[in-house]
C-alpha cells in the first residue's frame, strides 16, 4: 500500500467486509491495529478519499471531469475524517457536518445526472451512510459523546480507527460502547502477502525476485525480520535500500543492502 501503488491484501478485503457490514447495519464499529500496517490507507481507499479528498477540501466551481469523483462517492456513501491533535469538539462537529454536506451534494449531482433521482434538489438529502474517523484516540469524552449523540439522531453508521487498546479505552464510555456492533483487528501482512508485496518492490528496482536464489531468499528473510509485515516500515526500508544501491553502484539486492538500509532507520515497532 505504498504511495506508488495500492496493493489489495487479505487485510484490506477484511476491512472492506467489516466497513460494508457496519454501513449496512447502521451500527458503530471499532477498527484497531499497530501503526503503519495499512488501516488508514484501507479506510481512504474504501471511502474513495484519494480521489475525492482534495475536491472536497477545496470547495468551489466544478467541471464535468469531477463527475467521476461523484460516482465514486456514490458507491460508498462514506465520509473519511482525521481530527487534528488540538481539534475541539465544536470544530469536530463543524468539520464533519461540512464534509457530510459536501459529499451528500456530490452524490446528489451524480444521482440527478444518471437520472436515478427526480424532484427538487435539496442539500439536506441523506446520502451519507457511514462516517470513518481515523486517529480516534484524539477524541476526548466530549467529542465521543458528540459522535454518539449524532449517531442516535441521524442513524449514520460510524467507524472509529485507532491503535490496539482503543477498544478498551472506549469501553469506559458505556453509552457509546453499548452501541458498538463490530470490533475489527487489522493485522500485519502474512508471510505469503509479504512475498507478494516484495515481488513488486523488487520489480520497481529493476529486478526479479527469485525464491530459489539464495541471495534473494536471504534478503527476503532479513526484510521479514526487520519489518514484521509492517507496510510503512517496508516503504521506508526500500527507500533507503534504493539510496544505498545507487550510492554504492550495486546491482543486486542482498541482505547486506537490507542491513545497511536498516542502520539508517529508527525502528519504532516492538
C-alpha positions as CSV (number, residue, x, y, z in Angstrom):
1,X,0.0,0.0,0.0
2,X,2.7,2.4,-0.9
3,X,2.0,5.8,-2.3
4,X,3.3,4.5,-5.6
5,X,0.5,1.9,-5.8
6,X,-2.2,0.3,-3.7
7,X,-1.9,-3.4,-3.0
8,X,-5.1,-5.2,-2.3
9,X,-4.3,-7.6,0.5
10,X,-6.4,-10.0,2.5
11,X,-6.5,-7.5,5.4
12,X,-7.8,-4.8,3.0
13,X,-10.6,-7.2,1.9
14,X,-11.4,-8.0,5.5
15,X,-11.6,-4.2,6.3
16,X,-13.9,-3.7,3.3
17,X,-16.2,-6.5,4.5
18,X,-16.2,-5.0,8.0
19,X,-17.0,-1.5,6.7
20,X,-19.8,-2.8,4.5
21,X,-21.3,-4.6,7.5
22,X,-21.1,-1.6,9.7
23,X,-22.7,0.6,7.0
24,X,-25.4,-1.9,6.1
25,X,-26.4,-2.5,9.7
26,X,-26.2,1.2,10.6
27,X,-24.1,0.5,13.7
28,X,-20.8,1.6,15.3
29,X,-17.6,-0.3,14.5
30,X,-14.1,-0.1,16.1
31,X,-11.0,-0.9,14.0
32,X,-7.7,-1.3,15.7
33,X,-4.2,-2.3,14.8
34,X,-0.5,-1.5,15.0
35,X,0.8,1.8,13.5
36,X,1.9,1.5,9.8
37,X,0.1,-1.7,8.8
38,X,-2.4,0.0,6.4
39,X,-5.5,0.9,8.4
40,X,-5.6,4.5,7.1
41,X,-4.8,3.5,3.6
42,X,-7.6,0.9,3.6
43,X,-10.1,3.4,5.0
44,X,-9.2,6.1,2.5
45,X,-9.4,3.5,-0.3
46,X,-12.8,2.3,0.9
47,X,-14.2,5.9,1.0
48,X,-12.5,6.8,-2.3
49,X,-10.9,9.6,-0.5
50,X,-7.7,9.6,-2.6
51,X,-10.0,10.7,-5.5
52,X,-12.3,12.9,-3.5
53,X,-10.4,14.4,-0.6
54,X,-8.8,17.3,-2.4
55,X,-12.0,18.2,-4.3
56,X,-14.0,18.2,-1.0
57,X,-11.4,20.3,0.9
58,X,-11.0,22.9,-1.9
59,X,-14.7,23.5,-2.3
60,X,-15.6,25.6,-5.4
61,X,-16.7,25.6,-9.0
62,X,-16.7,22.1,-10.7
63,X,-16.4,20.8,-14.3
64,X,-17.5,17.7,-16.0
65,X,-14.4,15.7,-15.1
66,X,-15.4,15.8,-11.4
67,X,-18.4,13.6,-12.1
68,X,-16.2,10.6,-12.0
69,X,-15.4,11.5,-8.4
70,X,-19.1,12.0,-7.6
71,X,-19.8,8.5,-8.9
72,X,-17.0,7.1,-6.7
73,X,-18.5,8.8,-3.6
74,X,-22.0,7.5,-4.5
75,X,-20.7,3.9,-4.5
76,X,-19.6,4.1,-0.9
77,X,-21.6,7.0,0.6
78,X,-18.8,7.4,3.1
79,X,-17.0,10.4,4.8
80,X,-13.4,9.9,5.9
81,X,-12.1,12.3,8.6
82,X,-9.0,12.7,10.7
83,X,-9.2,15.1,13.6
84,X,-6.2,17.3,14.4
85,X,-4.4,16.9,17.7
86,X,-5.9,20.2,19.0
87,X,-9.3,19.8,17.3
88,X,-12.1,20.9,19.7
89,X,-15.4,19.1,19.9
90,X,-17.1,22.2,18.3
91,X,-14.6,22.1,15.4
92,X,-15.1,18.3,15.1
93,X,-18.8,18.8,14.7
94,X,-18.5,21.6,12.2
95,X,-15.9,19.9,10.1
96,X,-17.8,16.6,9.9
97,X,-21.0,18.4,9.1
98,X,-19.3,20.3,6.3
99,X,-17.7,17.2,4.8
100,X,-21.0,15.3,5.1
101,X,-22.9,18.0,3.4
102,X,-20.4,18.3,0.6
103,X,-20.3,14.5,0.0
104,X,-24.1,14.5,0.0
105,X,-24.2,17.3,-2.6
106,X,-21.8,15.4,-4.8
107,X,-23.8,12.2,-4.6
108,X,-27.0,14.3,-5.4
109,X,-25.2,15.6,-8.5
110,X,-24.4,12.0,-9.6
111,X,-27.9,10.7,-9.0
112,X,-29.5,13.5,-11.0
113,X,-27.0,13.2,-13.8
114,X,-27.7,9.4,-14.1
115,X,-31.5,10.0,-13.8
116,X,-31.6,7.9,-10.6
117,X,-33.3,10.8,-8.7
118,X,-36.0,13.2,-9.6
119,X,-37.8,16.1,-8.0
120,X,-36.4,19.2,-6.3
121,X,-32.8,19.3,-5.3
122,X,-32.0,19.5,-1.6
123,X,-28.7,20.0,0.1
124,X,-30.0,18.2,3.2
125,X,-30.6,14.9,1.4
126,X,-29.4,11.9,3.5
127,X,-26.9,10.4,1.1
128,X,-24.1,9.7,3.6
129,X,-24.4,6.3,5.3
130,X,-21.0,6.0,7.0
131,X,-18.5,8.2,8.8
132,X,-15.0,6.9,9.3
133,X,-12.8,8.7,11.9
134,X,-9.1,7.9,11.8
135,X,-6.7,8.6,14.8
136,X,-9.7,8.4,17.1
137,X,-7.6,8.3,20.2
138,X,-7.5,12.1,19.8
139,X,-11.2,12.3,20.7
140,X,-11.9,13.2,24.2
141,X,-15.0,12.4,26.3
142,X,-17.0,15.4,24.9
143,X,-16.1,14.6,21.3
144,X,-17.1,11.0,21.7
145,X,-20.4,12.0,23.3
146,X,-20.9,14.3,20.4
147,X,-20.4,11.5,17.9
148,X,-22.6,9.2,20.0
149,X,-25.4,11.8,20.0
150,X,-25.0,12.4,16.3
151,X,-25.3,8.6,15.7
152,X,-28.5,8.5,17.8
153,X,-30.0,11.4,16.0
154,X,-29.4,10.6,12.3
155,X,-28.5,6.9,12.4
156,X,-25.4,7.3,10.3
157,X,-23.0,4.4,10.8
158,X,-19.7,5.2,12.4
159,X,-16.2,3.6,12.4
160,X,-13.6,4.6,14.9
161,X,-10.0,3.7,13.9
162,X,-7.1,3.6,16.3
163,X,-4.2,1.7,17.9
164,X,-4.5,-1.6,19.9
165,X,-6.2,-0.9,23.2
166,X,-8.6,1.7,21.8
167,X,-11.5,-0.8,22.2
168,X,-10.7,-0.9,25.9
169,X,-10.4,2.9,26.1
170,X,-13.9,3.2,24.6
171,X,-15.3,0.6,27.0
172,X,-15.1,3.3,29.6
173,X,-17.9,5.2,27.9
174,X,-20.9,2.8,28.3
175,X,-23.4,4.8,26.3
176,X,-21.0,4.7,23.2
177,X,-19.7,1.2,23.8
178,X,-23.2,-0.3,24.1
179,X,-23.9,0.8,20.5
180,X,-20.7,-0.9,19.1
181,X,-21.8,-3.7,16.7
182,X,-18.4,-4.8,15.4
183,X,-14.8,-4.7,16.5
184,X,-12.2,-5.5,13.9
185,X,-8.4,-6.1,14.3
186,X,-6.3,-5.0,11.3
187,X,-3.3,-7.3,11.2
188,X,0.2,-7.1,9.6
189,X,1.0,-8.8,6.3
190,X,1.1,-12.6,6.4
191,X,4.1,-14.4,5.1
192,X,2.5,-15.1,1.7
193,X,1.3,-11.5,1.3
194,X,4.7,-10.1,2.3
195,X,6.3,-12.2,-0.5
196,X,3.6,-10.9,-2.9
197,X,4.4,-7.3,-2.0
198,X,8.2,-7.8,-2.2
199,X,7.9,-9.3,-5.7
200,X,6.5,-5.9,-6.8
201,X,9.2,-4.0,-4.8
202,X,11.9,-6.0,-6.5
203,X,10.4,-5.2,-9.9
204,X,10.3,-1.4,-9.1
205,X,14.1,-1.6,-8.5
206,X,14.6,-3.3,-11.9
207,X,15.0,-6.8,-10.5
208,X,13.1,-10.1,-10.5
209,X,12.6,-11.8,-7.1
210,X,13.6,-15.5,-7.4
211,X,12.7,-17.6,-4.3
212,X,15.2,-20.2,-5.5
213,X,18.1,-17.7,-5.5
214,X,19.9,-17.9,-2.1
215,X,20.8,-14.2,-2.2
216,X,17.1,-13.2,-2.8
217,X,16.0,-15.6,-0.1
218,X,18.4,-14.1,2.4
219,X,17.3,-10.6,1.6
220,X,13.6,-11.5,1.9
221,X,14.3,-13.1,5.3
222,X,16.1,-10.0,6.5
223,X,13.2,-7.8,5.4
224,X,10.6,-10.0,7.1
225,X,12.6,-10.0,10.3
226,X,13.0,-6.2,10.3
227,X,9.5,-5.1,9.2
228,X,7.3,-7.9,10.6
229,X,4.8,-7.3,7.8
230,X,4.5,-3.5,8.5
231,X,3.7,-1.6,5.3
232,X,5.0,1.7,6.4
233,X,8.3,0.2,7.5
234,X,8.6,-1.6,4.2
235,X,8.2,1.7,2.4
236,X,10.9,3.4,4.5
237,X,13.3,0.5,4.2
238,X,13.0,0.2,0.4
239,X,13.6,4.0,0.1
240,X,16.9,3.6,1.9
241,X,17.7,0.4,0.1
242,X,17.4,2.2,-3.2
243,X,19.6,5.0,-1.9
244,X,22.3,2.5,-0.7
245,X,22.3,0.7,-4.1
246,X,22.6,4.0,-6.0
247,X,25.4,5.4,-3.9
248,X,27.4,2.2,-4.0
249,X,26.6,1.3,-7.6
250,X,25.2,-2.1,-6.6
251,X,23.2,-4.2,-9.0
252,X,21.8,-6.9,-6.6
253,X,19.5,-6.7,-3.6
254,X,21.3,-8.6,-0.8
255,X,20.9,-8.9,2.9
256,X,23.9,-6.6,3.3
257,X,22.0,-3.9,1.4
258,X,18.9,-4.5,3.6
259,X,21.0,-4.3,6.8
260,X,22.8,-1.1,5.5
261,X,19.4,0.5,4.9
262,X,18.1,-0.6,8.3
263,X,21.0,1.1,10.0
264,X,19.8,4.5,8.8
265,X,16.2,4.0,10.1
266,X,14.7,4.5,13.6
267,X,12.6,1.3,14.0
268,X,9.6,2.3,16.0
269,X,7.7,-1.0,16.2
270,X,8.1,-3.6,19.0
